[in-house]
């Protein structure tokens, strides 16, 4: 079952499967909030008859770099990364997958630092509910909660999105 698995009752066995995107070389977070697309994740092969219990998103990157010559980080609170089915529309069919804190991705000026794996705590099974392609975006146009960097030019390298599906069958 592993760390972070939802609790199981004595008669229910829960399993999880992780699905990952291809790797995007880099994603640059600018000083002005704007739509920022992250890699898509394809979910294919959920077992027939599976009942989804919980679905969470994950963001992985190998390094982050500041090119602004100033300490850098997400400059405002309540910023998000959203998910939707590729057949849906931003602003109506998306849900919050990962919440970012102000000061997240803190990076010393003009440096490159190690990456991380960020595991969202929002259950997104209302949107991620079957085999499909799922898009991720920090969405400014319709939701006005896109991430932005304090000093502009904060770059994430080797970015992957993941979806972890907990289910019973």
Secondary structure in CASP SS format (residue, H / E / C, confidence):
PFRMAT SS
TARGET T0000
AUTHOR 0000-0000-0000
METHOD secondary structure of the structure
MODEL  1
X C 1.00
X C 1.00
X C 1.00
X C 1.00
X C 1.00
X C 1.00
X C 1.00
X C 1.00
X C 1.00
X C 1.00
X C 1.00
X C 1.00
X C 1.00
X E 1.00
X E 1.00
X E 1.00
X E 1.00
X E 1.00
X E 1.00
X E 1.00
X C 1.00
X C 1.00
X C 1.00
X E 1.00
X E 1.00
X E 1.00
X E 1.00
X E 1.00
X E 1.00
X C 1.00
X C 1.00
X C 1.00
X C 1.00
X C 1.00
X C 1.00
X E 1.00
X E 1.00
X E 1.00
X E 1.00
X E 1.00
X E 1.00
X E 1.00
X E 1.00
X C 1.00
X C 1.00
X C 1.00
X C 1.00
X C 1.00
X C 1.00
X C 1.00
X E 1.00
X E 1.00
X E 1.00
X E 1.00
X E 1.00
X E 1.00
X E 1.00
X E 1.00
X E 1.00
X E 1.00
X E 1.00
X E 1.00
X E 1.00
X E 1.00
X E 1.00
X E 1.00
X C 1.00
X C 1.00
X C 1.00
X C 1.00
X C 1.00
X E 1.00
X C 1.00
X E 1.00
X C 1.00
X C 1.00
X C 1.00
X C 1.00
X E 1.00
X E 1.00
X E 1.00
X E 1.00
X E 1.00
X E 1.00
X E 1.00
X C 1.00
X C 1.00
X C 1.00
X C 1.00
X C 1.00
X C 1.00
X C 1.00
X C 1.00
X C 1.00
X E 1.00
X E 1.00
X E 1.00
X E 1.00
X E 1.00
X E 1.00
X C 1.00
X C 1.00
X C 1.00
X C 1.00
X C 1.00
X C 1.00
X E 1.00
X C 1.00
X C 1.00
X C 1.00
X C 1.00
X E 1.00
X E 1.00
X E 1.00
X E 1.00
X E 1.00
X E 1.00
X E 1.00
X E 1.00
X C 1.00
X C 1.00
X C 1.00
X C 1.00
X C 1.00
X C 1.00
X C 1.00
X C 1.00
X C 1.00
X C 1.00
X C 1.00
X C 1.00
X E 1.00
X E 1.00
X E 1.00
X E 1.00
X E 1.00
X E 1.00
X E 1.00
X C 1.00
X C 1.00
X C 1.00
X C 1.00
X C 1.00
X C 1.00
X C 1.00
X C 1.00
X C 1.00
X C 1.00
X E 1.00
X C 1.00
X C 1.00
X C 1.00
X C 1.00
X E 1.00
X E 1.00
X E 1.00
X E 1.00
X E 1.00
X E 1.00
X E 1.00
X E 1.00
X E 1.00
X E 1.00
X E 1.00
X E 1.00
X E 1.00
X E 1.00
X E 1.00
X C 1.00
END
